[in-house]
Amino acid sequence: GLELEYLEALPLSYTSTDRYMNDAISEDIVWFAMAFVSMMLFLMLFLGRPGSRLEGRLVLAWSALGFIVFSAVVGAGAGSMFGLPFTSLTQVLPFILLGIGVDDALVIVAAFDRLPRTMTIEKRMEETLRREGMSITVTSLTDVLAFAFGSTTKLPAIAWFCGYGALCITFVYFSFVSVFIVVLAWDENRRFQNRSDPCPKCMKPAVDADVVVDYFASSSS
């Protein structure tokens, strides 16, 4: 008979590549959890004043990450509704959405905080969206268009990934320019009422007197 001494047979099926990618990406779940926690700490550090019950802004940081997760879930549902297969490559999207969503949150809050506190919250929010809304819109639109054009490729896995990416980024954009700004306005109203963060209703008013004095002194200047 024929002896194939130097021939090695490697079975390959339709799902072999997908199973391999699934195993590889599943090992990155720990890294995703670490990235999620890192973004949480980053937002808690830069959105407010860590350690202050008045200006800590923990709820604002949690809501930003919550809206990112919400957008990813809704985007995945929309993609499934449109018939896009969910592959292992699509599981990389949360890392991309974290970066885009956190950037939007920081841009909005930074622009809001730069405005004089003598203005009403409604007027400050109006000016914030007027100044930075176009910037967020343009960057989000370019991201969506890039993924949309990528979805036209003839490589199925890449096309499905880009389709999900375009949908998820769209939901991230609408979440931050519609709902996140409501949470920001609510949080600012809490600060004016000298209510503690993260639970203004179930906790006593903040007793951080120095912070309160500095806060209202800057409001009157």
N, C-alpha and C positions, 0 to 999 in steps of 0.2 A: 504494500500500500504506500500511499504518498505520505511522507513524514515532513511536517512543517515545523522544523526546529526553531527557526528564527521568526516565526509569525505569531503575533499575539492578538487575539481577538478581543475587541472591546465592544460590548453590546451598546447600541444607541437606539433609543426609542423616541417618539414624538415628544414625550414629557421629560426626557432625560435632562435637557438644558434647564427647564423650569424647576425641576427638583433640585438640581445643583445650585441654582441661584437662590432658591428658597432656603436651602441649608446655609448658604453663605450669609444671606440677609438676616436670617433668624439669629445668627450669632451676633449681629449688630444691635439687637434689641437693648442690650445693656448700654451700648453707646448712645442710643436714642434717649434712654432714660436719663443718662448723665447729661446729655445736651439739653433736655427739657428742664432738669433741675438747675443747670447752669444759667439758662435763660431766665428762669424764675428769680434766681439770686441777682442776676444782672439787672432785671427790671426793678426789683425791690431796692437795689442800690442807687439807680440813676433816676427813677421816677419820683422818688420822695426822699425823705431824710430818715435813714435807718435808725431805729431806736426811739423815734419820737412817736407818741401815740396820736399826735395831732397831724403830723405831716408825713407819716410813714407810707401812706398810699398802698397798703398791702392789697386791699380789695381791687384797686385799679390794676395792679400787676397781675393778680389772679385772673381778672376778667380778660385782660389782653391775651393771656395764654388760653383761656377758655374759649375765646372767639376764634383763635387759630385752630384749636381742636374741632370746634363746631364746624368751621369752614371746611376742614379736611373731611369730616364725616358727611356733610351735605354734598360736597363735591364728589365724593365716592359714590354716594347714592344717585346723584344726577348722572354720573358717567354710566353706572349700571342701568339706569333708566333708558339712556340713549343706546344701550347695547354694547358698550365698550368692555371687553374682557378685562378682569382685574388680574394682573400678573404680579410676580414677585418684584419686578422692577418698580412697580408703582409704589411699593412700600418705602421707597427712598423719598417720596414727596414730602412727608412731614418735616424733614430736615430743611428743605427749601422753604416751606411755608413758615417755619419758625423764624428764619432770617428775614423774610419779607414782612411778616406781621409785627415782629419786634421793632423793625425799622420804622414802620408806619406809626406805631404807638409812641416811639421816642420823638418823632418829628412833630406829631400833633401836640403832645404834652409840652415839649420845649417851646413851641410857638405860643401856646396858651399861657405859659408861665412868664413869657417875656412881656406880655401886655400889662399895662397898669392895673392894679387891683382896685382902683377907684371906679373902673368901668363895671357895669353890671355883667353877670355871668353870661347872659344871653348875648350881649354886645361883644364880649371877649371871644365867645365861641364863633360868632359870625365873622369877626376879624381873623380868627385862626383859620377857618375854612377858606376865607377869601385869599389869605396869603399862602397857605401851605396846601390847600385842597388841590390846586392845579398841579403842584409838584407830585403829590401822591397819585393823582389821576394819571399823569403822564408816565411815571415809572411803572405803575400797575398795568397801564394799557400796553406799554412796550413789552412787558413780561408776558402778558396774555397773547399778544400777537406773535411773539417768538415761539411760544408753545403751540399756538394754533398753526403756524406754518410748519412747525416740526411734526405735527400730526398728519401732514400730507405725505410723509415719507413712505416708501414701499416696504420698509422694515416693520412688520406688525407690532412687535413689542415696543419699539420706540414710538410708533404712531399712537398706540394706546396710552403709553406713559405721558406723552405730550398732550393728548386729549384730556386726561385727568388733570394734568397740571394747569391747563388753561381754565378749566372749570373751577378748580380749587382756589386759584389766585383771584378769580373774579369774585368768589364768595368772601375771600379775605378782605378785598377792597370794600365791598359793600358793608361788611360787618363793622369795619373800623370807621367809615365815614357816616354811618347811620346809628349804630348801637353803642359803639365804644365812646363816642363823644357824649352820649347821654350819661354813661357811667362817670365820665370825667366831670360833667356839669354837676352831677349828684355828689361826687366826692368833693368838689370845690364848695358846694353849699354846706357840706358837713364841716369843712374846715372853718367856714365863716361862723357856724353855730358852735364852734369849739367842742365838737363831738369826737370821741375817740375812734381810732381805726384799729381793727377792722370791723367792729360791730358797734355802730353808733347808738343803736337802740337798746342793746342789752348791757352796755358798759357805761360807767360813769363818765361825765365830761372829762376831757383831758386836763391834767393838773400841771402840765409842763408850762409853767408860768412864763419862763423866759422866751420860749418859742412863741407863745401867744402874743406877748408884748411886741416882739420883733415883727411878727406877722402883721398885726394891725398898724404898727408904726410905718411899715413899708406900704400899707394900703393907703394911708393918709398922705403919703409923700408924693 
